[in-house]
Amino acid sequence: MYPLKTSIILLTYNKLQYTQACIESIRKYTQKGTYQLIVVDNLSTDGTRDWLADQTDILTIFNEENVGFPKGCNQGIEIATGDNILLLNNDVLVTENWLTLMNDCLYSSNDIGAVGPVSNSAYGDQEINAAYSTLDEMWSFANEYNRSTAPDWEQKIKLIGFCMLIKKEVVDQVGLLDEIFSPGMCEDGDYSLRIIQAGYKLMVCRNIFIHHFGSTSFGEMPEQRQQLWARNRQRFVKKWRFPTAYRSKEELIQLIDEPDRQKAIRVLDVNCGSGSALLKIKYQYSAADVYGIEENVKAAEITSTFANVKVGKIEEVKLEENFYDYIILSDVVEQLVNPWSYILNLKNALKTDGKILASISNASHYRFLFSLLKNKSLYGDNDVLSSSQLHLFTLTEIQNLFVEAGFSQIEYSQEQNQISETEQLFINELARLTGTDNSDHLRTTRYILKVTKQASKSPMDMIKNLLEQLNEGNGHEHSAVTKMIGMMNEQSLSSSMIIEVMKSLNIDKQRLYNFLANKFFEAGLYNDIVPLLNASLEINPKHHDTLYNYAFILHSVGASEAALQYLRLMESGDEESSRLLQKVLQSLEGI
């Protein structure tokens, strides 16, 4: 049985109507005798102090200056006598069963240190879509929502301080809120990490809803709020050596497509930060084993409390082979020194049918061109490029990156932002100048990819796949040819194998025979050229390009008489073949 008394600490600074409504909801929906209500007033001037003075069930501290949120909470904590401490904003309306349900979660395990509810207004994923538009509708929504019989608890890296229930033993161990974040913002993130450092878990109770009006303290001063947020984020980074929030990576987590939520999968998050994405995966797939790679030691310490984390530079960390079901790369590829080599290493680390889930910024986004044309810095306030970005990738280059590593199943979607009418006109003009029918790539900020490692194919299947890539084009020709030349040099591919596979394909065989003959000539693979050209002539003995290429190659190796025979077999000439004929005749005449 968990303790029965909770010290609820409420800070006020004007906004009497919110304070009255909040306290009224506490009195209505919290069992008498189970809580102590402490209000710390930061020198309100709107009648709040007079109203509080008349309340006999409230322990009140009247400050003679506005000391801010962290210090005000600390004042309340220091006089609290409850078994729990609950930090609560005065612009909140609590709802039926709210405190009982939070205590159910808080005391379900000895290692849970603090919990919080969900709400209609709470940045991050403690905010849910609430189906109401009036307060009357809200009460009905909340009362129904909080009657959920099944607990729905999710472990988190951070709890938001608008409503945060903490065991008193945890507060005694961790200490008070850090007042360097006064008058407020980031103190809840800091306190959350300190609780984790002390060996406790943080949980969001997704079966508890309370209403939050939101930002009544700073909402009327947006510029001041932004300045304060920026300043305290800097203070947070100085203290913790990593930012207060990493990317949620939700768009990549959604690509995990296991129908069995109880399946034991292994997921690696490269550049995992403090691990919020891995916790989300653990929430959705309870049997998942989660792994991370992180260079920042302080962030890795937090993630290591629930995941297997390797600390070091991304490209230097050794990975197990055939081990992971999913590898997450959120804006990582652009920062790698050698992304081509690294993607190949990740392929080896994946199980068969394993997947790389990646987001990669798009170098052909119009903002790159816009900044260059206006002579603006790419590394500045416009945030076109981050200072850690080493490479730029278009969609074609992104696809080649994975094709060259041996991936053949590459799926992608486009992430696009809202743009202004002026920006759309700029994009339209760029499309017109380049003769592009589809300008989607100019609007795409990032590509979201799911790349699957398929079972190893037989050599003939690999040749078939490479030939189909050459036939389709789509920018993959270079990587396919490079792969084939490498296989020729390794003697795992021969011209006879190419000819055998080519027979089964419904493609322009003569075009590909000649294309490969030219590429092999450039690579010095002379012995493999003649069989390809002979195979082409078997299809059509009068094929112009094949006769020309045969003559060109024979002339290049000094066999001018044989070259002349092939040139004379041509049924029609052109300027290029005429020039070659002239060179061959001059060679034969000794000129």
ROTILO-11655 format. One record per residue (C-alpha): residue number from 1; residue in one letter; x, y, z. Coordinates in pm, 1 decimal, decimal comma. Example, Ala and Ser with C-alpha at 12.3 -4.5 7.8 and 13.67 -1.06 7.14 Angstrom:
2
1_a_1230,0_-450,0_780,0
2_s_1367,0_-106,0_714,0
This chain:
591
1_m_0,0_0,0_0,0
2_y_145,3_336,6_-97,0
3_p_156,6_637,8_139,7
4_l_-157,4_845,3_163,3
5_k_-33,2_1202,3_186,6
6_t_89,0_1411,1_-107,3
7_s_221,5_1766,0_-72,1
8_i_86,3_1958,9_-371,2
9_i_302,9_2264,0_-443,6
10_l_140,2_2535,8_-649,5
11_l_312,5_2856,8_-763,7
12_t_112,2_3172,6_-831,9
13_y_190,8_3501,8_-996,0
14_n_-132,1_3688,2_-1071,9
15_k_-387,1_3498,5_-1288,3
16_l_-624,7_3463,1_-993,0
17_q_-900,4_3307,6_-1201,2
18_y_-670,9_3019,7_-1305,6
19_t_-553,7_2965,8_-948,7
20_q_-910,1_2955,8_-816,1
21_a_-1020,2_2710,1_-1083,7
22_c_-714,2_2488,4_-1022,4
23_i_-763,0_2474,5_-646,4
24_e_-1136,3_2415,4_-687,2
25_s_-1057,8_2113,1_-908,7
26_i_-809,5_1979,8_-651,5
27_r_-1067,2_2006,2_-376,2
28_k_-1332,4_1837,9_-589,8
29_y_-1132,6_1550,2_-735,6
30_t_-884,0_1470,0_-456,3
31_q_-985,5_1277,0_-147,0
32_k_-972,9_1487,4_168,7
33_g_-695,0_1396,4_406,8
34_t_-472,8_1257,5_128,2
35_y_-302,4_1583,6_39,4
36_q_-138,2_1897,0_172,8
37_l_-183,4_2207,0_-43,0
38_i_106,8_2454,3_-42,2
39_v_86,4_2773,0_-247,9
40_v_390,9_2992,5_-306,8
41_d_293,4_3337,6_-430,7
42_n_554,1_3539,0_-622,5
43_l_422,6_3887,3_-533,7
44_s_90,4_3883,1_-719,9
45_t_-85,3_4217,1_-757,0
46_d_-427,5_4115,0_-886,6
47_g_-596,1_4014,3_-558,6
48_t_-444,2_3664,4_-550,2
49_r_-273,3_3730,2_-214,8
50_d_-592,4_3850,1_-47,6
51_w_-786,5_3551,3_-176,0
52_l_-517,5_3307,3_-60,0
53_a_-508,9_3466,6_283,9
54_d_-873,5_3374,2_329,8
55_q_-823,9_3004,3_246,0
56_t_-802,6_2796,4_561,6
57_d_-695,3_2470,9_393,9
58_i_-389,7_2614,7_218,3
59_l_-39,5_2664,2_358,0
60_t_83,3_2980,4_185,4
61_i_423,2_3143,7_139,7
62_f_402,9_3510,3_38,8
63_n_724,2_3620,8_-132,7
64_e_816,9_3987,2_-145,4
65_e_963,4_3943,6_-492,8
66_n_910,4_3715,3_-789,7
67_v_1168,7_3445,5_-721,3
68_g_1069,5_3237,2_-1027,1
69_f_950,7_2879,0_-1059,8
70_p_1251,2_2671,0_-941,6
71_k_1312,5_2866,9_-620,9
72_g_940,8_2893,7_-546,1
73_c_905,4_2515,5_-579,3
74_n_1205,9_2468,6_-352,8
75_q_1044,4_2688,8_-88,4
76_g_737,3_2466,6_-100,0
77_i_940,6_2145,4_-89,1
78_e_1128,0_2262,5_220,7
79_i_809,4_2296,8_426,8
80_a_627,9_1996,1_277,7
81_t_533,7_1712,8_514,5
82_g_386,1_1468,4_261,9
83_d_516,5_1130,0_154,2
84_n_519,6_1258,6_-205,5
85_i_590,2_1594,5_-366,7
86_l_366,5_1705,9_-652,6
87_l_473,1_2009,4_-856,7
88_l_168,6_2160,9_-1024,8
89_n_114,1_2464,5_-1245,7
90_n_-168,4_2697,0_-1140,2
91_d_-317,1_2689,1_-1494,3
92_v_-414,0_2322,8_-1459,0
93_l_-749,3_2159,5_-1392,5
94_v_-711,6_1817,8_-1230,0
95_t_-970,3_1550,5_-1303,1
96_e_-1141,3_1246,8_-1156,5
97_n_-907,1_980,7_-1009,3
98_w_-600,3_1181,3_-1116,1
99_l_-391,3_1141,9_-799,0
100_t_-497,9_786,4_-720,1
101_l_-403,1_668,1_-1067,1
102_m_-65,5_847,0_-1056,3
103_n_11,4_690,5_-718,3
104_d_-79,9_348,8_-861,8
105_c_200,7_391,9_-1113,9
106_l_447,4_562,0_-877,7
107_y_430,2_278,6_-625,3
108_s_404,9_-9,2_-870,7
109_s_783,2_-51,7_-850,0
110_n_1055,1_57,9_-609,8
111_d_1266,2_194,3_-893,7
112_i_1002,0_437,6_-1022,9
113_g_1093,6_782,9_-894,5
114_a_847,4_1020,2_-1060,3
115_v_539,1_1013,7_-1281,7
116_g_328,8_1255,1_-1484,9
117_p_-2,8_1253,0_-1676,0
118_v_-93,5_1342,1_-2032,0
119_s_-272,0_1663,5_-2124,2
120_n_-415,9_1870,1_-2404,7
121_s_-125,7_2118,1_-2383,2
122_a_219,4_1989,6_-2298,5
123_y_507,1_2009,2_-2541,6
124_g_649,5_1673,2_-2634,4
125_d_450,0_1352,7_-2636,3
126_q_280,2_1411,0_-2300,7
127_e_37,5_1605,6_-2518,6
128_i_-248,5_1414,7_-2677,7
129_n_-529,0_1505,6_-2916,0
130_a_-820,1_1575,0_-2684,3
131_a_-1168,1_1566,8_-2835,8
132_y_-1332,4_1869,3_-2675,7
133_s_-1374,9_2240,9_-2739,3
134_t_-1536,9_2367,1_-2416,1
135_l_-1467,7_2308,0_-2047,2
136_d_-1797,6_2124,7_-2006,7
137_e_-1690,2_1886,4_-2280,8
138_m_-1347,0_1858,6_-2118,4
139_w_-1489,6_1731,8_-1789,5
140_s_-1684,3_1461,9_-1971,0
141_f_-1381,3_1367,4_-2179,1
142_a_-1149,0_1350,5_-1877,1
143_n_-1389,6_1157,4_-1653,3
144_e_-1431,7_894,0_-1923,0
145_y_-1059,9_890,3_-2006,2
146_n_-948,6_836,6_-1644,2
147_r_-1179,5_537,5_-1595,9
148_s_-952,1_324,6_-1813,8
149_t_-904,9_-4,9_-1631,1
150_a_-573,1_-103,4_-1792,1
151_p_-262,0_88,5_-1681,1
152_d_-76,0_243,0_-1970,6
153_w_263,6_355,2_-1847,0
154_e_558,4_461,1_-2060,3
155_q_913,9_511,2_-1939,7
156_k_1059,6_848,5_-2039,3
157_i_1379,1_1050,7_-2026,0
158_k_1194,9_1366,3_-1924,7
159_l_876,7_1462,0_-1742,6
160_i_727,0_1805,1_-1797,5
161_g_693,8_2011,3_-1480,1
162_f_333,0_2123,1_-1524,8
163_c_231,4_1816,7_-1317,8
164_m_504,8_1598,9_-1173,6
165_l_455,9_1356,1_-882,7
166_i_780,5_1257,3_-706,0
167_k_850,3_1024,1_-416,0
168_k_977,7_1221,5_-116,4
169_e_1263,2_973,9_-76,2
170_v_1373,7_1063,8_-430,1
171_v_1363,4_1436,3_-354,2
172_d_1568,8_1374,2_-39,0
173_q_1827,2_1188,1_-245,4
174_v_1834,1_1413,1_-552,4
175_g_1795,4_1749,6_-380,1
176_l_1608,7_2063,5_-478,1
177_l_1547,4_2208,2_-824,6
178_d_1847,9_2387,6_-972,6
179_e_1784,9_2760,3_-942,0
180_i_2025,9_2850,1_-1223,0
181_f_1722,6_2796,3_-1447,6
182_s_1520,7_3072,9_-1277,7
183_p_1272,4_3215,6_-1348,9
184_g_1186,5_2893,0_-1531,2
185_m_1227,8_2655,2_-1829,1
186_c_1458,9_2354,4_-1851,4
187_e_1451,5_2295,9_-1475,1
188_d_1214,9_1999,7_-1527,9
189_g_1447,9_1842,1_-1785,6
190_d_1741,9_1889,5_-1552,1
191_y_1555,6_1739,8_-1256,9
192_s_1439,9_1445,5_-1468,2
193_l_1797,6_1355,4_-1558,9
194_r_1909,4_1387,2_-1197,1
195_i_1636,7_1141,0_-1094,5
196_i_1756,7_896,2_-1361,9
197_q_2116,7_941,2_-1246,4
198_a_2004,4_845,2_-895,8
199_g_1885,3_509,7_-1031,5
200_y_1512,6_573,5_-1074,5
201_k_1274,1_555,9_-1370,0
202_l_1038,7_824,2_-1494,9
203_m_695,5_720,1_-1619,4
204_v_421,9_893,8_-1817,0
205_c_78,2_765,0_-1716,5
206_r_-108,2_754,9_-2044,7
207_n_-425,4_651,6_-1865,1
208_i_-447,9_984,6_-1677,4
209_f_-562,3_1309,7_-1836,8
210_i_-565,2_1658,4_-1685,7
211_h_-642,9_1988,9_-1855,7
212_h_-367,0_2247,2_-1901,1
213_f_-449,6_2596,4_-2021,5
214_g_-79,7_2636,6_-2107,9
215_s_184,7_2910,9_-2082,0
216_t_-15,7_3160,4_-1877,6
217_s_304,5_3291,3_-1719,3
218_f_489,9_3360,9_-2042,4
219_g_218,1_3334,7_-2306,0
220_e_168,3_3710,3_-2322,0
221_m_541,7_3771,2_-2370,1
222_p_645,1_3547,7_-2662,1
223_e_971,7_3732,2_-2732,3
224_q_1076,9_3722,4_-2367,0
225_r_978,8_3356,7_-2355,0
226_q_1196,2_3272,8_-2655,0
227_q_1492,6_3460,4_-2509,0
228_l_1453,1_3281,8_-2176,3
229_w_1420,7_2945,3_-2350,0
230_a_1737,7_3009,5_-2552,3
231_r_1932,4_3120,9_-2245,3
232_n_1830,7_2825,2_-2031,0
233_r_1895,9_2579,2_-2310,1
234_q_2252,7_2710,3_-2316,4
235_r_2274,9_2665,0_-1940,5
236_f_2142,1_2313,4_-1972,9
237_v_2404,0_2225,3_-2237,0
238_k_2679,7_2377,4_-2024,3
239_k_2573,0_2162,3_-1730,0
240_w_2499,2_1834,3_-1910,2
241_r_2717,1_1862,6_-2223,0
242_f_2424,1_1769,9_-2449,1
243_p_2103,2_1948,6_-2555,7
244_t_1782,7_1937,1_-2353,6
245_a_1602,8_1754,4_-2634,7
246_y_1715,5_1530,5_-2920,2
247_r_1509,3_1457,1_-3229,9
248_s_1218,2_1228,2_-3145,8
249_k_1290,2_1015,0_-3457,5
250_e_919,8_929,7_-3463,2
251_e_915,2_922,1_-3843,6
252_l_1174,4_640,5_-3835,5
253_i_1024,9_450,1_-3542,9
254_q_697,5_429,8_-3736,9
255_l_881,6_232,5_-4008,2
256_i_938,5_-60,1_-3772,0
257_d_684,7_-296,8_-3921,9
258_e_671,6_-596,9_-3689,5
259_p_308,3_-715,2_-3662,4
260_d_389,2_-905,2_-3340,6
261_r_441,4_-641,1_-3071,0
262_q_579,9_-909,8_-2840,0
263_k_854,9_-1017,1_-3080,4
264_a_1209,1_-997,6_-2946,1
265_i_1378,4_-761,5_-3191,3
266_r_1718,9_-597,5_-3170,3
267_v_1727,4_-228,0_-3254,0
268_l_2040,2_-12,0_-3281,7
269_d_2015,3_368,0_-3274,2
270_v_2331,2_525,4_-3414,7
271_n_2393,9_860,1_-3244,9
272_c_2130,8_772,3_-2984,3
273_g_2170,0_1079,6_-2761,5
274_s_2003,7_1034,3_-2423,7
275_g_1791,3_751,2_-2561,4
276_s_1437,1_887,9_-2595,6
277_a_1385,8_707,4_-2929,1
278_l_1498,5_375,3_-2782,8
279_l_1256,9_415,5_-2491,8
280_k_974,3_479,7_-2737,2
281_i_1065,7_154,8_-2915,3
282_k_1069,1_-31,1_-2582,2
283_y_721,4_105,5_-2510,6
284_q_585,0_-11,5_-2845,8
285_y_778,7_-343,0_-2852,6
286_s_809,4_-461,6_-2494,4
287_a_1042,3_-753,3_-2575,3
288_a_1282,9_-544,0_-2782,7
289_d_1652,1_-536,0_-2695,9
290_v_1776,3_-183,3_-2759,5
291_y_2130,5_-73,0_-2838,6
292_g_2296,5_259,6_-2901,4
293_i_2613,8_423,8_-3023,5
294_e_2690,1_764,5_-2875,1
295_e_3001,3_980,3_-2872,2
296_n_2880,3_1206,5_-2590,6
297_v_2976,1_1034,3_-2263,5
298_k_2720,3_1221,8_-2049,1
299_a_2431,5_1136,8_-2282,6
300_a_2549,7_774,6_-2304,9
301_e_2541,0_748,5_-1923,7
302_i_2170,1_828,7_-1926,1
303_t_2091,4_586,9_-2210,4
304_s_2297,0_312,9_-2046,0
305_t_2043,7_296,7_-1761,9
306_f_1809,3_101,9_-1993,5
307_a_2005,1_17,7_-2312,1
308_n_2330,7_-143,3_-2421,1
309_v_2534,4_158,7_-2534,0
310_k_2875,9_169,8_-2696,2
311_v_3061,2_496,7_-2645,2
312_g_3291,4_629,1_-2915,1
313_k_3313,7_779,2_-3260,8
314_i_3045,5_630,5_-3481,6
315_e_3275,8_497,8_-3754,0
316_e_3520,7_346,1_-3505,5
317_v_3274,9_137,8_-3302,4
318_k_3286,9_-228,6_-3402,0
319_l_2950,7_-395,4_-3461,3
320_e_2846,8_-760,0_-3436,0
321_e_2775,3_-930,0_-3769,1
322_n_2423,9_-1054,1_-3857,5
323_f_2294,7_-921,8_-3523,8
324_y_2042,1_-636,5_-3559,7
325_d_1686,7_-636,7_-3692,6
326_y_1676,5_-257,5_-3730,4
327_i_1941,9_14,0_-3741,6
328_i_1830,3_377,5_-3707,6
329_l_2027,0_656,8_-3876,6
330_s_1861,6_990,0_-3801,1
331_d_2053,7_1260,5_-3989,7
332_v_2375,8_1067,4_-3934,0
333_v_2492,8_980,2_-4286,1
334_e_2575,7_1342,2_-4373,4
335_q_2813,6_1360,5_-4075,0
336_l_3019,4_1052,5_-4159,1
337_v_3372,6_1079,8_-4294,3
338_n_3320,5_776,6_-4519,4
339_p_2947,1_702,0_-4544,7
340_w_3001,3_449,1_-4826,8
341_s_3220,6_227,8_-4612,9
342_y_2999,2_269,5_-4308,1
343_i_2679,0_168,3_-4485,2
344_l_2857,0_-148,1_-4600,2
345_n_2954,5_-218,2_-4236,3
346_l_2593,6_-170,7_-4128,4
347_k_2479,0_-416,0_-4396,0
348_n_2709,0_-678,4_-4245,1
349_a_2568,0_-600,8_-3899,0
350_l_2208,7_-659,5_-4011,2
351_k_2033,6_-992,3_-4005,5
352_t_1885,0_-1115,4_-4332,8
353_d_1567,4_-911,2_-4388,9
354_g_1699,3_-656,5_-4139,7
355_k_1641,3_-291,2_-4219,4
356_i_1820,6_41,2_-4205,7
357_l_1578,4_322,4_-4119,6
358_a_1736,9_651,7_-4219,0
359_s_1665,0_1019,6_-4261,2
360_i_1901,9_1209,5_-4491,3
361_s_1881,1_1578,0_-4578,1
362_n_1825,8_1666,9_-4942,7
363_a_2096,8_1872,1_-5115,5
364_s_1863,4_1970,7_-5399,2
365_h_1620,3_2145,3_-5165,0
366_y_1552,3_2495,8_-5292,8
367_r_1699,0_2659,9_-4979,2
368_f_2050,2_2551,2_-5077,1
369_l_2013,9_2719,2_-5415,2
370_f_1831,1_3016,4_-5265,0
371_s_2111,7_3080,2_-5015,5
372_l_2383,6_3042,6_-5278,2
373_l_2210,3_3276,8_-5522,5
374_k_2166,9_3539,9_-5249,0
375_n_2529,0_3492,6_-5138,6
376_k_2413,0_3399,0_-4789,2
377_s_2607,8_3176,1_-4555,0
378_l_2503,9_2811,6_-4563,5
379_y_2620,3_2773,7_-4204,0
380_g_2422,9_3037,0_-4018,4
381_d_2091,5_3148,6_-3880,2
382_n_1907,4_3013,8_-4185,1
383_d_2008,4_2663,6_-4069,1
384_v_2052,5_2528,6_-4421,7
385_l_2349,9_2321,4_-4310,7
386_s_2462,1_2212,2_-3966,9
387_s_2825,5_2263,6_-3873,3
388_s_2867,8_1885,8_-3837,1
389_q_2757,9_1807,8_-4194,2
390_l_3040,0_1674,8_-4412,7
391_h_2849,9_1552,4_-4721,4
392_l_2560,9_1659,0_-4942,2
393_f_2329,9_1403,0_-5102,0
394_t_2066,3_1425,5_-5371,8
395_l_1812,7_1142,9_-5404,5
396_t_2020,4_979,8_-5679,1
397_e_2330,3_987,6_-5459,1
398_i_2134,9_851,8_-5163,1
399_q_2012,5_559,0_-5371,6
400_n_2361,2_494,8_-5511,2
401_l_2498,8_495,1_-5155,8
402_f_2286,2_193,7_-5067,4
403_v_2303,8_21,5_-5407,4
404_e_2683,5_27,1_-5397,7
405_a_2668,3_-136,9_-5053,7
406_g_2467,1_-422,3_-5206,7
407_f_2112,8_-322,6_-5109,2
408_s_1846,9_-371,2_-5374,5
409_q_1522,8_-304,1_-5182,4
410_i_1516,1_71,2_-5114,7
411_e_1192,5_246,4_-5019,2
412_y_1169,4_617,8_-4949,5
413_s_927,3_899,5_-4875,4
414_q_969,8_1275,7_-4883,0
415_e_951,8_1517,3_-4592,6
416_q_835,5_1862,6_-4699,0
417_n_765,9_2184,5_-4508,1
418_q_505,1_2449,2_-4572,4
419_i_635,1_2719,0_-4807,2
420_s_528,5_3070,6_-4895,6
421_e_384,2_3184,0_-5227,4
422_t_715,0_3356,0_-5311,1
423_e_908,6_3038,1_-5241,6
424_q_673,2_2838,5_-5463,3
425_l_726,5_3087,7_-5747,9
426_f_1103,1_3044,8_-5705,1
427_i_1065,0_2665,7_-5722,1
428_n_844,0_2689,7_-6030,8
429_e_1103,1_2905,4_-6207,2
430_l_1382,9_2664,1_-6118,2
431_a_1176,9_2377,1_-6259,1
432_r_1110,6_2574,4_-6576,8
433_l_1477,0_2661,7_-6629,1
434_t_1587,3_2300,9_-6581,1
435_g_1302,9_2155,0_-6785,8
436_t_1181,4_1950,2_-6488,2
437_d_820,8_1835,7_-6488,4
438_n_824,4_1727,9_-6122,7
439_s_961,8_1979,7_-5873,3
440_d_897,7_1769,3_-5560,7
441_h_1268,9_1724,7_-5502,3
442_l_1310,2_2103,0_-5474,9
443_r_1060,2_2109,8_-5187,6
444_t_1189,4_1800,5_-5010,8
445_t_1387,2_1878,5_-4696,1
446_r_1471,1_1518,9_-4606,6
447_y_1426,6_1172,0_-4746,4
448_i_1298,7_903,4_-4510,7
449_l_1428,2_560,5_-4611,1
450_k_1362,5_196,9_-4530,8
451_v_1637,9_-18,3_-4679,4
452_t_1614,2_-395,9_-4648,6
453_k_1897,7_-647,5_-4646,8
454_q_1779,2_-935,6_-4860,3
455_a_1913,3_-1289,2_-4861,9
456_s_2233,8_-1340,6_-5060,5
457_k_2161,8_-1410,1_-5424,5
458_s_2328,9_-1660,8_-5650,8
459_p_2589,6_-1515,9_-5889,9
460_m_2343,5_-1545,6_-6179,1
461_d_2074,4_-1361,8_-5979,4
462_m_2322,9_-1086,6_-5898,5
463_i_2417,0_-1052,8_-6267,9
464_k_2048,4_-1037,6_-6361,1
465_n_1988,5_-764,5_-6104,5
466_l_2285,9_-560,2_-6229,1
467_l_2181,0_-592,7_-6593,1
468_e_1827,8_-482,6_-6506,5
469_q_1968,6_-179,1_-6326,8
470_l_2170,5_-90,3_-6638,5
471_n_1864,4_-128,5_-6856,1
472_e_1639,9_83,0_-6630,3
473_g_1887,0_365,5_-6583,1
474_n_1756,0_579,0_-6292,7
475_g_2106,8_691,8_-6207,5
476_h_2230,1_346,7_-6100,9
477_e_2440,7_275,3_-6409,7
478_h_2771,3_383,7_-6258,1
479_s_2736,6_172,1_-5944,3
480_a_2619,7_-132,4_-6145,4
481_v_2911,1_-108,2_-6389,4
482_t_3157,3_-55,7_-6104,2
483_k_3022,2_-367,2_-5934,7
484_m_3051,2_-574,5_-6253,0
485_i_3407,1_-460,8_-6325,1
486_g_3501,2_-548,7_-5967,7
487_m_3352,0_-895,0_-6009,9
488_m_3540,0_-938,5_-6340,4
489_n_3866,7_-850,1_-6170,5
490_e_3786,0_-1094,1_-5887,4
491_q_3707,3_-1358,5_-6157,8
492_s_3361,6_-1413,3_-6007,6
493_l_3206,1_-1286,2_-6333,0
494_s_3282,6_-1358,6_-6696,9
495_s_3146,6_-1246,9_-7032,1
496_s_3001,3_-1594,5_-7087,6
497_m_2797,6_-1561,0_-6765,8
498_i_2668,9_-1220,5_-6881,0
499_i_2567,6_-1365,8_-7218,0
500_e_2390,2_-1660,1_-7052,9
501_v_2186,1_-1433,7_-6823,5
502_m_2115,6_-1186,3_-7102,9
503_k_1934,6_-1459,0_-7301,0
504_s_1658,7_-1478,1_-7038,5
505_l_1595,2_-1103,2_-7019,5
506_n_1343,4_-908,0_-7223,7
507_i_1558,5_-599,5_-7268,4
508_d_1755,0_-420,2_-7539,8
509_k_2037,7_-673,2_-7541,9
510_q_2245,9_-517,2_-7819,9
511_r_2249,4_-177,7_-7649,1
512_l_2372,6_-334,6_-7326,0
513_y_2631,7_-554,4_-7501,8
514_n_2782,3_-246,1_-7661,6
515_f_2756,3_-37,2_-7344,9
516_l_2943,2_-303,3_-7145,1
517_a_3198,7_-355,1_-7422,9
518_n_3290,4_13,3_-7406,0
519_k_3310,1_15,4_-7023,7
520_f_3520,7_-301,4_-7019,5
521_f_3752,0_-148,1_-7283,0
522_e_3798,5_158,5_-7058,4
523_a_3877,3_-75,1_-6766,2
524_g_4132,4_-272,8_-6970,6
525_l_3925,1_-595,2_-6973,8
526_y_4009,1_-665,0_-7337,0
527_n_3956,3_-1042,5_-7328,3
528_d_3592,1_-998,9_-7224,2
529_i_3496,8_-754,6_-7499,8
530_v_3496,9_-975,4_-7811,8
531_p_3250,9_-1236,6_-7672,5
532_l_3000,9_-959,8_-7595,7
533_l_3028,0_-809,5_-7944,1
534_n_2999,4_-1154,0_-8103,3
535_a_2682,8_-1216,9_-7902,1
536_s_2542,5_-888,1_-8029,7
537_l_2621,6_-977,2_-8392,9
538_e_2446,5_-1311,1_-8351,6
539_i_2127,7_-1113,5_-8287,5
540_n_2183,2_-880,5_-8584,0
541_p_2498,0_-914,2_-8800,6
542_k_2442,2_-565,7_-8948,0
543_h_2400,5_-382,1_-8613,9
544_h_2568,3_-46,6_-8673,1
545_d_2696,6_23,2_-8321,1
546_t_2835,1_-326,8_-8277,4
547_l_3024,9_-315,0_-8609,4
548_y_3162,7_28,2_-8520,8
549_n_3273,3_-80,6_-8173,9
550_y_3432,1_-395,8_-8311,8
551_a_3625,0_-188,5_-8568,5
552_f_3725,8_72,1_-8311,5
553_i_3860,4_-185,9_-8067,6
554_l_4046,1_-382,5_-8337,1
555_h_4201,8_-64,7_-8471,4
556_s_4303,7_38,4_-8118,3
557_v_4501,6_-284,3_-8072,1
558_g_4665,9_-259,4_-8417,1
559_a_4440,1_-501,8_-8609,8
560_s_4346,8_-246,5_-8877,3
561_e_4279,4_-499,0_-9157,2
562_a_4020,9_-677,9_-8942,5
563_a_3877,7_-340,0_-8841,6
564_l_3834,4_-247,1_-9208,3
565_q_3631,2_-563,7_-9268,9
566_y_3379,9_-470,5_-9000,6
567_l_3352,0_-112,4_-9124,9
568_r_3272,2_-238,6_-9476,4
569_l_2988,5_-452,3_-9335,8
570_m_2801,3_-135,1_-9231,8
571_e_2496,4_-67,8_-9442,5
572_s_2505,6_305,3_-9370,2
573_g_2769,2_541,4_-9248,3
574_d_2781,0_849,2_-9032,8
575_e_3037,8_1115,1_-8948,0
576_e_3186,7_915,5_-8664,0
577_s_3229,4_593,2_-8864,8
578_s_3370,8_795,6_-9156,7
579_r_3640,5_938,8_-8933,2
580_l_3726,2_592,0_-8804,0
581_l_3740,6_456,8_-9161,7
582_q_3981,5_732,7_-9258,1
583_k_4207,4_649,2_-8961,7
584_v_4202,1_279,8_-9046,7
585_l_4293,3_344,4_-9413,6
586_q_4573,4_581,5_-9312,8
587_s_4706,8_315,0_-9077,7
588_l_4703,6_53,9_-9351,8
589_e_4880,6_291,0_-9591,3
590_g_5147,7_357,6_-9331,1
591_i_5072,3_731,2_-9312,8
